[in-house]
Amino acid sequence: MLNMLSTLAEYERELIVERVNAGIAAARGAGTVFGRPPNNPVVTAEKLKIAASARAEGKTAQQAAELVGWSRATLYRAMQTTGQTRP
């Protein structure tokens, strides 16, 4: 009896996986884009300018990052990507 129940549960799980994959394929076919939206380089450059001016005024990197809505790590990552050494 236990084998029968486990076989039915396994079959139901396979059906769920098939339905989920079919739903994802249908959504992609309808134009849905999954994942994080791409970064806009113009917006990133503007935020880096704002952070650089805040740093020039004597604010810490943490304060400059919070000013533009980023974490300090995101600020440093954006600087590294653009080749800047200090905001």
PDB file of N, CA, C and O in Angstrom, chain B, residues numbered from 101:
ATOM      1  N   MET B 101       0.830  -1.205   0.000  1.00  0.00           N
ATOM      2  CA  MET B 101       0.000   0.000   0.000  1.00  0.00           C
ATOM      3  C   MET B 101       0.870   1.262   0.000  1.00  0.00           C
ATOM      4  O   MET B 101       0.578   2.231  -0.701  1.00  0.00           O
ATOM      5  N   LEU B 102       1.936   1.232   0.795  1.00  0.00           N
ATOM      6  CA  LEU B 102       2.834   2.384   0.870  1.00  0.00           C
ATOM      7  C   LEU B 102       3.539   2.625  -0.470  1.00  0.00           C
ATOM      8  O   LEU B 102       3.751   3.769  -0.873  1.00  0.00           O
ATOM      9  N   ASN B 103       3.895   1.544  -1.143  1.00  0.00           N
ATOM     10  CA  ASN B 103       4.514   1.682  -2.468  1.00  0.00           C
ATOM     11  C   ASN B 103       3.559   2.335  -3.454  1.00  0.00           C
ATOM     12  O   ASN B 103       3.978   3.162  -4.265  1.00  0.00           O
ATOM     13  N   MET B 104       2.319   1.988  -3.398  1.00  0.00           N
ATOM     14  CA  MET B 104       1.312   2.546  -4.304  1.00  0.00           C
ATOM     15  C   MET B 104       1.160   4.046  -4.067  1.00  0.00           C
ATOM     16  O   MET B 104       1.102   4.829  -5.015  1.00  0.00           O
ATOM     17  N   LEU B 105       1.097   4.440  -2.800  1.00  0.00           N
ATOM     18  CA  LEU B 105       0.972   5.868  -2.474  1.00  0.00           C
ATOM     19  C   LEU B 105       2.198   6.656  -2.919  1.00  0.00           C
ATOM     20  O   LEU B 105       2.071   7.763  -3.443  1.00  0.00           O
ATOM     21  N   SER B 106       3.376   6.093  -2.714  1.00  0.00           N
ATOM     22  CA  SER B 106       4.592   6.808  -3.129  1.00  0.00           C
ATOM     23  C   SER B 106       4.679   6.920  -4.646  1.00  0.00           C
ATOM     24  O   SER B 106       5.165   7.927  -5.162  1.00  0.00           O
ATOM     25  N   THR B 107       4.218   5.908  -5.365  1.00  0.00           N
ATOM     26  CA  THR B 107       4.221   5.957  -6.828  1.00  0.00           C
ATOM     27  C   THR B 107       3.254   7.029  -7.328  1.00  0.00           C
ATOM     28  O   THR B 107       3.569   7.768  -8.261  1.00  0.00           O
ATOM     29  N   LEU B 108       2.074   7.111  -6.705  1.00  0.00           N
ATOM     30  CA  LEU B 108       1.117   8.142  -7.087  1.00  0.00           C
ATOM     31  C   LEU B 108       1.645   9.544  -6.775  1.00  0.00           C
ATOM     32  O   LEU B 108       1.439  10.471  -7.558  1.00  0.00           O
ATOM     33  N   ALA B 109       2.320   9.702  -5.645  1.00  0.00           N
ATOM     34  CA  ALA B 109       2.882  11.004  -5.279  1.00  0.00           C
ATOM     35  C   ALA B 109       3.981  11.413  -6.259  1.00  0.00           C
ATOM     36  O   ALA B 109       4.076  12.580  -6.640  1.00  0.00           O
ATOM     37  N   GLU B 110       4.794  10.466  -6.658  1.00  0.00           N
ATOM     38  CA  GLU B 110       5.858  10.741  -7.626  1.00  0.00           C
ATOM     39  C   GLU B 110       5.257  11.141  -8.977  1.00  0.00           C
ATOM     40  O   GLU B 110       5.742  12.070  -9.622  1.00  0.00           O
ATOM     41  N   TYR B 111       4.219  10.449  -9.398  1.00  0.00           N
ATOM     42  CA  TYR B 111       3.551  10.771 -10.659  1.00  0.00           C
ATOM     43  C   TYR B 111       2.935  12.168 -10.609  1.00  0.00           C
ATOM     44  O   TYR B 111       3.035  12.929 -11.571  1.00  0.00           O
ATOM     45  N   GLU B 112       2.297  12.503  -9.485  1.00  0.00           N
ATOM     46  CA  GLU B 112       1.692  13.830  -9.335  1.00  0.00           C
ATOM     47  C   GLU B 112       2.769  14.914  -9.375  1.00  0.00           C
ATOM     48  O   GLU B 112       2.554  15.979  -9.954  1.00  0.00           O
ATOM     49  N   ARG B 113       3.911  14.654  -8.771  1.00  0.00           N
ATOM     50  CA  ARG B 113       5.014  15.622  -8.790  1.00  0.00           C
ATOM     51  C   ARG B 113       5.514  15.844 -10.217  1.00  0.00           C
ATOM     52  O   ARG B 113       5.817  16.975 -10.596  1.00  0.00           O
ATOM     53  N   GLU B 114       5.600  14.795 -10.996  1.00  0.00           N
ATOM     54  CA  GLU B 114       6.011  14.927 -12.399  1.00  0.00           C
ATOM     55  C   GLU B 114       5.007  15.765 -13.183  1.00  0.00           C
ATOM     56  O   GLU B 114       5.392  16.578 -14.023  1.00  0.00           O
ATOM     57  N   LEU B 115       3.722  15.567 -12.906  1.00  0.00           N
ATOM     58  CA  LEU B 115       2.695  16.369 -13.577  1.00  0.00           C
ATOM     59  C   LEU B 115       2.824  17.851 -13.206  1.00  0.00           C
ATOM     60  O   LEU B 115       2.673  18.725 -14.060  1.00  0.00           O
ATOM     61  N   ILE B 116       3.099  18.122 -11.949  1.00  0.00           N
ATOM     62  CA  ILE B 116       3.268  19.518 -11.503  1.00  0.00           C
ATOM     63  C   ILE B 116       4.449  20.162 -12.221  1.00  0.00           C
ATOM     64  O   ILE B 116       4.349  21.298 -12.685  1.00  0.00           O
ATOM     65  N   VAL B 117       5.551  19.452 -12.314  1.00  0.00           N
ATOM     66  CA  VAL B 117       6.737  19.984 -12.992  1.00  0.00           C
ATOM     67  C   VAL B 117       6.424  20.269 -14.461  1.00  0.00           C
ATOM     68  O   VAL B 117       6.826  21.304 -14.992  1.00  0.00           O
ATOM     69  N   GLU B 118       5.712  19.360 -15.111  1.00  0.00           N
ATOM     70  CA  GLU B 118       5.340  19.571 -16.516  1.00  0.00           C
ATOM     71  C   GLU B 118       4.458  20.808 -16.672  1.00  0.00           C
ATOM     72  O   GLU B 118       4.653  21.592 -17.601  1.00  0.00           O
ATOM     73  N   ARG B 119       3.495  20.987 -15.777  1.00  0.00           N
ATOM     74  CA  ARG B 119       2.605  22.146 -15.856  1.00  0.00           C
ATOM     75  C   ARG B 119       3.352  23.447 -15.629  1.00  0.00           C
ATOM     76  O   ARG B 119       3.108  24.437 -16.319  1.00  0.00           O
ATOM     77  N   VAL B 120       4.259  23.447 -14.666  1.00  0.00           N
ATOM     78  CA  VAL B 120       5.035  24.657 -14.390  1.00  0.00           C
ATOM     79  C   VAL B 120       5.904  25.013 -15.600  1.00  0.00           C
ATOM     80  O   VAL B 120       5.957  26.173 -16.007  1.00  0.00           O
ATOM     81  N   ASN B 121       6.583  24.018 -16.172  1.00  0.00           N
ATOM     82  CA  ASN B 121       7.420  24.273 -17.340  1.00  0.00           C
ATOM     83  C   ASN B 121       6.594  24.739 -18.536  1.00  0.00           C
ATOM     84  O   ASN B 121       7.042  25.591 -19.303  1.00  0.00           O
ATOM     85  N   ALA B 122       5.406  24.192 -18.697  1.00  0.00           N
ATOM     86  CA  ALA B 122       4.535  24.637 -19.788  1.00  0.00           C
ATOM     87  C   ALA B 122       4.091  26.075 -19.561  1.00  0.00           C
ATOM     88  O   ALA B 122       4.011  26.855 -20.511  1.00  0.00           O
ATOM     89  N   GLY B 123       3.800  26.436 -18.310  1.00  0.00           N
ATOM     90  CA  GLY B 123       3.423  27.812 -17.993  1.00  0.00           C
ATOM     91  C   GLY B 123       4.548  28.795 -18.250  1.00  0.00           C
ATOM     92  O   GLY B 123       4.319  29.890 -18.764  1.00  0.00           O
ATOM     93  N   ILE B 124       5.761  28.407 -17.895  1.00  0.00           N
ATOM     94  CA  ILE B 124       6.918  29.272 -18.148  1.00  0.00           C
ATOM     95  C   ILE B 124       7.121  29.453 -19.647  1.00  0.00           C
ATOM     96  O   ILE B 124       7.364  30.566 -20.113  1.00  0.00           O
ATOM     97  N   ALA B 125       7.022  28.368 -20.398  1.00  0.00           N
ATOM     98  CA  ALA B 125       7.189  28.455 -21.852  1.00  0.00           C
ATOM     99  C   ALA B 125       6.105  29.336 -22.469  1.00  0.00           C
ATOM    100  O   ALA B 125       6.392  30.118 -23.375  1.00  0.00           O
ATOM    101  N   ALA B 126       4.879  29.224 -21.997  1.00  0.00           N
ATOM    102  CA  ALA B 126       3.787  30.049 -22.522  1.00  0.00           C
ATOM    103  C   ALA B 126       4.029  31.524 -22.189  1.00  0.00           C
ATOM    104  O   ALA B 126       3.780  32.398 -23.020  1.00  0.00           O
ATOM    105  N   ALA B 127       4.510  31.798 -20.984  1.00  0.00           N
ATOM    106  CA  ALA B 127       4.783  33.185 -20.596  1.00  0.00           C
ATOM    107  C   ALA B 127       5.906  33.771 -21.442  1.00  0.00           C
ATOM    108  O   ALA B 127       5.829  34.921 -21.872  1.00  0.00           O
ATOM    109  N   ARG B 128       6.944  32.984 -21.678  1.00  0.00           N
ATOM    110  CA  ARG B 128       8.038  33.471 -22.535  1.00  0.00           C
ATOM    111  C   ARG B 128       7.549  33.706 -23.955  1.00  0.00           C
ATOM    112  O   ARG B 128       7.947  34.671 -24.607  1.00  0.00           O
ATOM    113  N   GLY B 129       6.688  32.825 -24.425  1.00  0.00           N
ATOM    114  CA  GLY B 129       6.113  32.987 -25.762  1.00  0.00           C
ATOM    115  C   GLY B 129       5.262  34.245 -25.871  1.00  0.00           C
ATOM    116  O   GLY B 129       5.147  34.833 -26.946  1.00  0.00           O
ATOM    117  N   ALA B 130       4.664  34.658 -24.747  1.00  0.00           N
ATOM    118  CA  ALA B 130       3.836  35.871 -24.735  1.00  0.00           C
ATOM    119  C   ALA B 130       4.671  37.125 -24.510  1.00  0.00           C
ATOM    120  O   ALA B 130       4.137  38.233 -24.474  1.00  0.00           O
ATOM    121  N   GLY B 131       5.987  36.949 -24.357  1.00  0.00           N
ATOM    122  CA  GLY B 131       6.856  38.113 -24.236  1.00  0.00           C
ATOM    123  C   GLY B 131       7.277  38.475 -22.824  1.00  0.00           C
ATOM    124  O   GLY B 131       7.900  39.518 -22.626  1.00  0.00           O
ATOM    125  N   THR B 132       6.959  37.652 -21.839  1.00  0.00           N
ATOM    126  CA  THR B 132       7.371  37.939 -20.467  1.00  0.00           C
ATOM    127  C   THR B 132       8.869  37.730 -20.328  1.00  0.00           C
ATOM    128  O   THR B 132       9.409  36.720 -20.777  1.00  0.00           O
ATOM    129  N   VAL B 133       9.526  38.679 -19.710  1.00  0.00           N
ATOM    130  CA  VAL B 133      10.960  38.581 -19.479  1.00  0.00           C
ATOM    131  C   VAL B 133      11.171  38.283 -18.006  1.00  0.00           C
ATOM    132  O   VAL B 133      10.685  39.013 -17.142  1.00  0.00           O
ATOM    133  N   PHE B 134      11.889  37.223 -17.724  1.00  0.00           N
ATOM    134  CA  PHE B 134      12.155  36.823 -16.352  1.00  0.00           C
ATOM    135  C   PHE B 134      13.490  37.396 -15.890  1.00  0.00           C
ATOM    136  O   PHE B 134      14.371  37.688 -16.700  1.00  0.00           O
ATOM    137  N   GLY B 135      13.621  37.549 -14.598  1.00  0.00           N
ATOM    138  CA  GLY B 135      14.891  37.990 -14.022  1.00  0.00           C
ATOM    139  C   GLY B 135      14.928  39.475 -13.741  1.00  0.00           C
ATOM    140  O   GLY B 135      13.947  40.193 -13.935  1.00  0.00           O
ATOM    141  N   ARG B 136      16.076  39.914 -13.281  1.00  0.00           N
ATOM    142  CA  ARG B 136      16.272  41.306 -12.908  1.00  0.00           C
ATOM    143  C   ARG B 136      16.367  42.169 -14.163  1.00  0.00           C
ATOM    144  O   ARG B 136      16.985  41.758 -15.145  1.00  0.00           O
ATOM    145  N   PRO B 137      15.765  43.356 -14.146  1.00  0.00           N
ATOM    146  CA  PRO B 137      15.867  44.220 -15.320  1.00  0.00           C
ATOM    147  C   PRO B 137      17.311  44.688 -15.533  1.00  0.00           C
ATOM    148  O   PRO B 137      18.059  44.837 -14.566  1.00  0.00           O
ATOM    149  N   PRO B 138      17.701  44.917 -16.768  1.00  0.00           N
ATOM    150  CA  PRO B 138      19.073  45.359 -17.036  1.00  0.00           C
ATOM    151  C   PRO B 138      19.318  46.770 -16.502  1.00  0.00           C
ATOM    152  O   PRO B 138      18.400  47.583 -16.395  1.00  0.00           O
ATOM    153  N   ASN B 139      20.574  47.034 -16.173  1.00  0.00           N
ATOM    154  CA  ASN B 139      20.955  48.359 -15.679  1.00  0.00           C
ATOM    155  C   ASN B 139      20.999  49.362 -16.817  1.00  0.00           C
ATOM    156  O   ASN B 139      21.387  49.036 -17.939  1.00  0.00           O
ATOM    157  N   ASN B 140      20.596  50.586 -16.513  1.00  0.00           N
ATOM    158  CA  ASN B 140      20.688  51.673 -17.475  1.00  0.00           C
ATOM    159  C   ASN B 140      21.997  52.410 -17.209  1.00  0.00           C
ATOM    160  O   ASN B 140      22.145  53.012 -16.146  1.00  0.00           O
ATOM    161  N   PRO B 141      22.955  52.383 -18.142  1.00  0.00           N
ATOM    162  CA  PRO B 141      24.253  53.003 -17.899  1.00  0.00           C
ATOM    163  C   PRO B 141      24.171  54.511 -17.667  1.00  0.00           C
ATOM    164  O   PRO B 141      25.014  55.068 -16.964  1.00  0.00           O
ATOM    165  N   VAL B 142      23.185  55.172 -18.235  1.00  0.00           N
ATOM    166  CA  VAL B 142      23.037  56.617 -18.037  1.00  0.00           C
ATOM    167  C   VAL B 142      22.660  56.907 -16.588  1.00  0.00           C
ATOM    168  O   VAL B 142      23.207  57.822 -15.973  1.00  0.00           O
ATOM    169  N   VAL B 143      21.731  56.134 -16.047  1.00  0.00           N
ATOM    170  CA  VAL B 143      21.307  56.314 -14.661  1.00  0.00           C
ATOM    171  C   VAL B 143      22.467  55.992 -13.719  1.00  0.00           C
ATOM    172  O   VAL B 143      22.683  56.700 -12.735  1.00  0.00           O
ATOM    173  N   THR B 144      23.211  54.929 -14.017  1.00  0.00           N
ATOM    174  CA  THR B 144      24.356  54.563 -13.189  1.00  0.00           C
ATOM    175  C   THR B 144      25.393  55.671 -13.180  1.00  0.00           C
ATOM    176  O   THR B 144      25.948  55.991 -12.128  1.00  0.00           O
ATOM    177  N   ALA B 145      25.661  56.260 -14.337  1.00  0.00           N
ATOM    178  CA  ALA B 145      26.641  57.344 -14.411  1.00  0.00           C
ATOM    179  C   ALA B 145      26.181  58.558 -13.613  1.00  0.00           C
ATOM    180  O   ALA B 145      26.988  59.203 -12.943  1.00  0.00           O
ATOM    181  N   GLU B 146      24.893  58.872 -13.681  1.00  0.00           N
ATOM    182  CA  GLU B 146      24.353  59.998 -12.910  1.00  0.00           C
ATOM    183  C   GLU B 146      24.501  59.755 -11.409  1.00  0.00           C
ATOM    184  O   GLU B 146      24.894  60.649 -10.660  1.00  0.00           O
ATOM    185  N   LYS B 147      24.183  58.545 -10.987  1.00  0.00           N
ATOM    186  CA  LYS B 147      24.290  58.214  -9.570  1.00  0.00           C
ATOM    187  C   LYS B 147      25.741  58.264  -9.106  1.00  0.00           C
ATOM    188  O   LYS B 147      26.024  58.685  -7.985  1.00  0.00           O
ATOM    189  N   LEU B 148      26.659  57.836  -9.968  1.00  0.00           N
ATOM    190  CA  LEU B 148      28.078  57.907  -9.609  1.00  0.00           C
ATOM    191  C   LEU B 148      28.536  59.359  -9.485  1.00  0.00           C
ATOM    192  O   LEU B 148      29.353  59.675  -8.620  1.00  0.00           O
ATOM    193  N   LYS B 149      28.021  60.245 -10.340  1.00  0.00           N
ATOM    194  CA  LYS B 149      28.358  61.667 -10.228  1.00  0.00           C
ATOM    195  C   LYS B 149      27.861  62.247  -8.918  1.00  0.00           C
ATOM    196  O   LYS B 149      28.572  62.997  -8.248  1.00  0.00           O
ATOM    197  N   ILE B 150      26.630  61.895  -8.556  1.00  0.00           N
ATOM    198  CA  ILE B 150      26.058  62.389  -7.301  1.00  0.00           C
ATOM    199  C   ILE B 150      26.875  61.878  -6.117  1.00  0.00           C
ATOM    200  O   ILE B 150      27.163  62.629  -5.185  1.00  0.00           O
ATOM    201  N   ALA B 151      27.246  60.596  -6.159  1.00  0.00           N
ATOM    202  CA  ALA B 151      28.036  60.017  -5.072  1.00  0.00           C
ATOM    203  C   ALA B 151      29.414  60.664  -5.003  1.00  0.00           C
ATOM    204  O   ALA B 151      29.934  60.899  -3.912  1.00  0.00           O
ATOM    205  N   ALA B 152      30.012  60.955  -6.163  1.00  0.00           N
ATOM    206  CA  ALA B 152      31.333  61.592  -6.180  1.00  0.00           C
ATOM    207  C   ALA B 152      31.270  62.999  -5.596  1.00  0.00           C
ATOM    208  O   ALA B 152      32.173  63.408  -4.866  1.00  0.00           O
ATOM    209  N   SER B 153      30.214  63.737  -5.909  1.00  0.00           N
ATOM    210  CA  SER B 153      30.096  65.080  -5.353  1.00  0.00           C
ATOM    211  C   SER B 153      29.840  65.021  -3.849  1.00  0.00           C
ATOM    212  O   SER B 153      30.322  65.880  -3.110  1.00  0.00           O
ATOM    213  N   ALA B 154      29.097  64.030  -3.390  1.00  0.00           N
ATOM    214  CA  ALA B 154      28.868  63.866  -1.952  1.00  0.00           C
ATOM    215  C   ALA B 154      30.169  63.525  -1.240  1.00  0.00           C
ATOM    216  O   ALA B 154      30.428  64.017  -0.142  1.00  0.00           O
ATOM    217  N   ARG B 155      30.990  62.681  -1.864  1.00  0.00           N
ATOM    218  CA  ARG B 155      32.284  62.332  -1.269  1.00  0.00           C
ATOM    219  C   ARG B 155      33.207  63.543  -1.239  1.00  0.00           C
ATOM    220  O   ARG B 155      33.987  63.713  -0.301  1.00  0.00           O
ATOM    221  N   ALA B 156      33.117  64.387  -2.269  1.00  0.00           N
ATOM    222  CA  ALA B 156      33.951  65.595  -2.303  1.00  0.00           C
ATOM    223  C   ALA B 156      33.539  66.572  -1.203  1.00  0.00           C
ATOM    224  O   ALA B 156      34.354  67.375  -0.746  1.00  0.00           O
ATOM    225  N   GLU B 157      32.272  66.505  -0.777  1.00  0.00           N
ATOM    226  CA  GLU B 157      31.788  67.360   0.311  1.00  0.00           C
ATOM    227  C   GLU B 157      32.164  66.807   1.677  1.00  0.00           C
ATOM    228  O   GLU B 157      31.890  67.442   2.695  1.00  0.00           O
ATOM    229  N   GLY B 158      32.790  65.626   1.715  1.00  0.00           N
ATOM    230  CA  GLY B 158      33.246  65.066   2.973  1.00  0.00           C
ATOM    231  C   GLY B 158      32.378  63.964   3.541  1.00  0.00           C
ATOM    232  O   GLY B 158      32.606  63.523   4.668  1.00  0.00           O
ATOM    233  N   LYS B 159      31.386  63.507   2.790  1.00  0.00           N
ATOM    234  CA  LYS B 159      30.526  62.427   3.274  1.00  0.00           C
ATOM    235  C   LYS B 159      31.239  61.085   3.106  1.00  0.00           C
ATOM    236  O   LYS B 159      32.113  60.929   2.252  1.00  0.00           O
ATOM    237  N   THR B 160      30.848  60.130   3.933  1.00  0.00           N
ATOM    238  CA  THR B 160      31.442  58.797   3.825  1.00  0.00           C
ATOM    239  C   THR B 160      30.872  58.071   2.611  1.00  0.00           C
ATOM    240  O   THR B 160      29.873  58.494   2.029  1.00  0.00           O
ATOM    241  N   ALA B 161      31.525  56.973   2.243  1.00  0.00           N
ATOM    242  CA  ALA B 161      31.034  56.173   1.118  1.00  0.00           C
ATOM    243  C   ALA B 161      29.655  55.619   1.422  1.00  0.00           C
ATOM    244  O   ALA B 161      28.811  55.535   0.529  1.00  0.00           O
ATOM    245  N   GLN B 162      29.415  55.241   2.664  1.00  0.00           N
ATOM    246  CA  GLN B 162      28.103  54.726   3.062  1.00  0.00           C
ATOM    247  C   GLN B 162      27.031  55.798   2.883  1.00  0.00           C
ATOM    248  O   GLN B 162      25.955  55.516   2.357  1.00  0.00           O
ATOM    249  N   GLN B 163      27.317  57.014   3.315  1.00  0.00           N
ATOM    250  CA  GLN B 163      26.354  58.101   3.188  1.00  0.00           C
ATOM    251  C   GLN B 163      26.112  58.453   1.725  1.00  0.00           C
ATOM    252  O   GLN B 163      24.977  58.713   1.323  1.00  0.00           O
ATOM    253  N   ALA B 164      27.180  58.462   0.929  1.00  0.00           N
ATOM    254  CA  ALA B 164      27.033  58.762  -0.495  1.00  0.00           C
ATOM    255  C   ALA B 164      26.203  57.693  -1.199  1.00  0.00           C
ATOM    256  O   ALA B 164      25.387  58.006  -2.066  1.00  0.00           O
ATOM    257  N   ALA B 165      26.410  56.441  -0.828  1.00  0.00           N
ATOM    258  CA  ALA B 165      25.647  55.349  -1.432  1.00  0.00           C
ATOM    259  C   ALA B 165      24.176  55.442  -1.046  1.00  0.00           C
ATOM    260  O   ALA B 165      23.303  55.245  -1.891  1.00  0.00           O
ATOM    261  N   GLU B 166      23.894  55.738   0.217  1.00  0.00           N
ATOM    262  CA  GLU B 166      22.507  55.866   0.656  1.00  0.00           C
ATOM    263  C   GLU B 166      21.818  57.043  -0.016  1.00  0.00           C
ATOM    264  O   GLU B 166      20.605  57.021  -0.224  1.00  0.00           O
ATOM    265  N   LEU B 167      22.582  58.065  -0.353  1.00  0.00           N
ATOM    266  CA  LEU B 167      22.030  59.238  -1.018  1.00  0.00           C
ATOM    267  C   LEU B 167      21.409  58.874  -2.372  1.00  0.00           C
ATOM    268  O   LEU B 167      20.394  59.444  -2.772  1.00  0.00           O
ATOM    269  N   VAL B 168      22.023  57.930  -3.061  1.00  0.00           N
ATOM    270  CA  VAL B 168      21.514  57.522  -4.379  1.00  0.00           C
ATOM    271  C   VAL B 168      20.696  56.233  -4.320  1.00  0.00           C
ATOM    272  O   VAL B 168      20.267  55.728  -5.357  1.00  0.00           O
ATOM    273  N   GLY B 169      20.478  55.699  -3.124  1.00  0.00           N
ATOM    274  CA  GLY B 169      19.644  54.512  -2.980  1.00  0.00           C
ATOM    275  C   GLY B 169      20.370  53.199  -3.175  1.00  0.00           C
ATOM    276  O   GLY B 169      19.743  52.186  -3.485  1.00  0.00           O
ATOM    277  N   TRP B 170      21.676  53.197  -3.001  1.00  0.00           N
ATOM    278  CA  TRP B 170      22.487  51.992  -3.137  1.00  0.00           C
ATOM    279  C   TRP B 170      23.060  51.604  -1.799  1.00  0.00           C
ATOM    280  O   TRP B 170      23.039  52.385  -0.848  1.00  0.00           O
ATOM    281  N   SER B 171      23.575  50.383  -1.730  1.00  0.00           N
ATOM    282  CA  SER B 171      24.390  49.988  -0.592  1.00  0.00           C
ATOM    283  C   SER B 171      25.832  50.396  -0.921  1.00  0.00           C
ATOM    284  O   SER B 171      26.162  50.710  -2.064  1.00  0.00           O
ATOM    285  N   ARG B 172      26.671  50.382   0.105  1.00  0.00           N
ATOM    286  CA  ARG B 172      28.072  50.743  -0.124  1.00  0.00           C
ATOM    287  C   ARG B 172      28.732  49.773  -1.106  1.00  0.00           C
ATOM    288  O   ARG B 172      29.520  50.186  -1.957  1.00  0.00           O
ATOM    289  N   ALA B 173      28.408  48.481  -0.985  1.00  0.00           N
ATOM    290  CA  ALA B 173      28.975  47.477  -1.882  1.00  0.00           C
ATOM    291  C   ALA B 173      28.559  47.730  -3.327  1.00  0.00           C
ATOM    292  O   ALA B 173      29.366  47.561  -4.241  1.00  0.00           O
ATOM    293  N   THR B 174      27.304  48.134  -3.543  1.00  0.00           N
ATOM    294  CA  THR B 174      26.838  48.435  -4.899  1.00  0.00           C
ATOM    295  C   THR B 174      27.576  49.642  -5.459  1.00  0.00           C
ATOM    296  O   THR B 174      27.914  49.668  -6.643  1.00  0.00           O
ATOM    297  N   LEU B 175      27.828  50.638  -4.621  1.00  0.00           N
ATOM    298  CA  LEU B 175      28.588  51.807  -5.055  1.00  0.00           C
ATOM    299  C   LEU B 175      29.981  51.396  -5.507  1.00  0.00           C
ATOM    300  O   LEU B 175      30.433  51.790  -6.582  1.00  0.00           O
ATOM    301  N   TYR B 176      30.657  50.605  -4.688  1.00  0.00           N
ATOM    302  CA  TYR B 176      32.006  50.160  -5.053  1.00  0.00           C
ATOM    303  C   TYR B 176      31.996  49.281  -6.297  1.00  0.00           C
ATOM    304  O   TYR B 176      32.911  49.364  -7.116  1.00  0.00           O
ATOM    305  N   ARG B 177      30.973  48.439  -6.451  1.00  0.00           N
ATOM    306  CA  ARG B 177      30.869  47.579  -7.632  1.00  0.00           C
ATOM    307  C   ARG B 177      30.666  48.409  -8.895  1.00  0.00           C
ATOM    308  O   ARG B 177      31.252  48.111  -9.936  1.00  0.00           O
ATOM    309  N   ALA B 178      29.838  49.451  -8.806  1.00  0.00           N
ATOM    310  CA  ALA B 178      29.598  50.324  -9.961  1.00  0.00           C
ATOM    311  C   ALA B 178      30.868  51.091 -10.297  1.00  0.00           C
ATOM    312  O   ALA B 178      31.182  51.298 -11.469  1.00  0.00           O
ATOM    313  N   MET B 179      31.593  51.511  -9.273  1.00  0.00           N
ATOM    314  CA  MET B 179      32.856  52.215  -9.517  1.00  0.00           C
ATOM    315  C   MET B 179      33.852  51.291 -10.213  1.00  0.00           C
ATOM    316  O   MET B 179      34.537  51.710 -11.146  1.00  0.00           O
ATOM    317  N   GLN B 180      33.937  50.045  -9.769  1.00  0.00           N
ATOM    318  CA  GLN B 180      34.874  49.085 -10.353  1.00  0.00           C
ATOM    319  C   GLN B 180      34.508  48.794 -11.815  1.00  0.00           C
ATOM    320  O   GLN B 180      35.386  48.654 -12.666  1.00  0.00           O
ATOM    321  N   THR B 181      33.215  48.706 -12.089  1.00  0.00           N
ATOM    322  CA  THR B 181      32.756  48.422 -13.441  1.00  0.00           C
ATOM    323  C   THR B 181      33.109  49.564 -14.392  1.00  0.00           C
ATOM    324  O   THR B 181      33.466  49.327 -15.546  1.00  0.00           O
ATOM    325  N   THR B 182      33.010  50.799 -13.909  1.00  0.00           N
ATOM    326  CA  THR B 182      33.300  51.946 -14.758  1.00  0.00           C
ATOM    327  C   THR B 182      34.761  52.355 -14.730  1.00  0.00           C
ATOM    328  O   THR B 182      35.171  53.241 -15.480  1.00  0.00           O
ATOM    329  N   GLY B 183      35.551  51.721 -13.872  1.00  0.00           N
ATOM    330  CA  GLY B 183      36.978  52.024 -13.831  1.00  0.00           C
ATOM    331  C   GLY B 183      37.354  53.156 -12.890  1.00  0.00           C
ATOM    332  O   GLY B 183      38.505  53.592 -12.888  1.00  0.00           O
ATOM    333  N   GLN B 184      36.408  53.642 -12.089  1.00  0.00           N
ATOM    334  CA  GLN B 184      36.723  54.684 -11.126  1.00  0.00           C
ATOM    335  C   GLN B 184      37.421  54.070  -9.923  1.00  0.00           C
ATOM    336  O   GLN B 184      37.216  52.901  -9.597  1.00  0.00           O
ATOM    337  N   THR B 185      38.259  54.884  -9.263  1.00  0.00           N
ATOM    338  CA  THR B 185      38.950  54.384  -8.079  1.00  0.00           C
ATOM    339  C   THR B 185      38.356  54.940  -6.810  1.00  0.00           C
ATOM    340  O   THR B 185      38.431  54.296  -5.763  1.00  0.00           O
ATOM    341  N   ARG B 186      37.760  56.129  -6.873  1.00  0.00           N
ATOM    342  CA  ARG B 186      37.175  56.747  -5.696  1.00  0.00           C
ATOM    343  C   ARG B 186      35.986  57.594  -6.129  1.00  0.00           C
ATOM    344  O   ARG B 186      36.084  58.362  -7.086  1.00  0.00           O
ATOM    345  N   PRO B 187      34.842  57.457  -5.415  1.00  0.00           N
ATOM    346  CA  PRO B 187      33.693  58.283  -5.810  1.00  0.00           C
ATOM    347  C   PRO B 187      33.900  59.737  -5.483  1.00  0.00           C
ATOM    348  O   PRO B 187      33.026  60.561  -5.753  1.00  0.00           O
TER     349      PRO B 187
END
